[in-house]
Amino acid sequence: MSKKLKKYLPQTTAGLVRYYEEEISNIKLHPVYIIGGAITLMIIIILLHHYLYAPLY
């Protein structure tokens, strides 16, 4: 009789469970290096654009 009265409720987390052990990476970079690399790449692109597409007078 107890099996018939048992009700199953929906899972409240709805698939939002996080598994931190799966997100471990061997590559660890300090955010300063990421920002520095992005700025360096922007400067290189701007200089290349300026010198490659500059009008020749």
Buried (B, 14 or more C-beta within 10 A) or exposed (E): EEEEEEEEEEEEEEEEEEEEEEEEEEEEEEEEEEEEEEEEEEEEEEEEEEEEEEEEE
